[in-house]
Every structure is written in structure tokens, then in C-alpha cells.
Amino acid sequence: LEACMAVLSNAGAHCAVPDCSQLDFLPFTCAQCRQTFCLDHFRFEAHACPNAKGLDARVLVCPLCSQSMRLEATEDPNLTWERHVLTDCTNPEGREHRAKKARCPVRGCKELLSESNSVTCGRCQQKVCLKHRRSESTRLNSSHRP
């Protein structure tokens, strides 16, 4: 048992924050100051990293307009969001404005087109579903002409 304890005591690293010094078996190394930290102190502001001024860029995504806004470390995120809604938000009322999803142009086909299930027709350059990827099928059944 003592031999096993000796092996485990060599694993991990102590947090570089003097008041912490926690032994962490999965420590983080700061990319800026190259010191080792525990989970509680690995963020730049948590260990007051002197080399990371201005690098901690976090954003908040507006749920109304999907626009991102930079979060300031000293400001409450709620205030950042309120300021955005009052000044920059393109959808402050929260109305849903979803773009119509593209469908296969072949007559009678209702397949929704996405990147993984569509092909561009070599004759007419329109996107069609995989079922109608053959040009003969597209040419005969479609409302468009190549």
C-alpha cells in the first residue's frame, strides 16, 4: 500500500496561486504565464495573469437577434444585454423571422434541402434533392427547363 501511495504522490501538480496550492491531478497550464493552476484558477482573471491583458474575450449572444456582444470583465452581463437591446438589437420585440427553407424544385417533391442532402443540377444549376439528382429526372419532372 505504501508503494502505491508513493507512486500517486508524484502525479499531478500544485496550483501556483499561493493561497490555494491545491494538488491537482489534471492541472491547467496558462498559455500566457506558463504557470500551473487548478480548475478554480486556470482562467486569466482567476489567477490575475499579468501577460493576458485584453486576451480574455468572451461574448454574449442575443437570443432575439443572434448578434454577439463582447462581455467586459468588470460589467454585469445583464447590463451588457440591456444596453444591446436598447441600442443595437435588430429584433428587440423578439418576433420570429425565420427564412423559408429551400425545397427541391422538382414538381411534387417537398424535400427540404440542406448541405448534406442536395446536389446542384449540372444542366440548370439549381439545387435538387438526392432523389432527383439524375438530370433526366430533373428535366422531365421539374417546372424549370435546362
Salt bridges, closest charged atoms under 4 A:
GLU45 OE2 - ARG58 NH2 3.05
ASP56 OD1 - ARG58 NE 3.37
GLU75 OE2 - ARG83 NH1 2.88
GLU93 OE1 - ARG95 NH1 3.82
GLU96 OE1 - ARG98 NH2 2.98
GLU115 OE2 - LYS127 NZ 3.47
